[in-house]
């Protein structure tokens, strides 16, 4: 098989596993933070922390071994707009609360028969395409051009190297300290230590991020037919997947598109096999409007932030990119605004 076919097959397998694990474990940043901040249940947020720690450790090991060059990813570009990425994170985080989940969670729930998620996926994909190449793209590009800057350092290891550490030592220290802190945070919680399923979910999702890097950066390495070095992310891929479904003639499959299809398929097969498939809809027109509005914010915000709660919160952070820390800070703040305080998204009245 050629490298493109290998990457496509790897993407589908990664998507299948993510969809299955996501359905069985409830893996989702928004649900994690809501459970932790408003309900006092910290198990899901520990799952996310474990996934993040494993993703960082495994991805940096691939880089240290010379198997993957993360510097070729979009997260480690020399120039970026911190204000636009932070604003995009804010919009995405707040939209995630309005829609009751992120793009990846919507794909997982769609496979379970949740028709609300169908609306979220469609609206998110359309608005993301508008922000990437459509009506609102000129506004986004103008904002980026007006505020982008070339940073002296674009990653945490580079920052440490600037104070005297060697490149290899800086990478080892940054990855070890951050991943260890996240893993310790996860296992310091007694209820989480007793949740075998959540532990497995965190480990698997973290390894899937590294698997994506390996598939595109090593298995897909081809000087004559280069493939973008990427891993799990869902905003632009959902937009590309919708476009592929409508205009497949002349289009080609890529890692992101096939991952989207794989997540849906993995969730659907798992839901049918475990008896979890059940059609669900909206409570009211107001419920639908709120959900669609949140999806629109996620689509635009995710493009501005170069990723979502998975694309930046796991994949971006696994590169130790400073811009990813900026985007994730925006996502967390936007989510906090939606869950707590004056801008809190209040439950809809029963109808």
Secondary structure, 3 states (H helix, E strand, C coil): CCHHHHHHHHHHHHHHHHHHHHHHHCCCHHHHHHHHHHCCCCHHHHHHHHHHHHHHHHHHHHHHCCCCCHHHCHHHCCEECHHHHHHHHHHHHHHHHHCCCCHHHHHHHHHCCEHHHHHHHHHHHHHHHHHHHCCCHHHHHHHHHHHCEECCCCEHHHHHHCCCCCHHHHHHHHHHHHHHHHHHHHHCCHHHHCCHHHHHHHHHHHHHHHHHHHHHHHHCCCCCCCCCCCCCCCHHHHHHHHHHHHCCCCCCCCHHHHHHHHHHHHHHHHHHHHCCCCCECCCCHHHHHHHHHHHHHHHHHHHHCCCCCCHHHHHHHHCCEHHHHHHHHHHHHHHHHHHCCCCCCCCCCCC
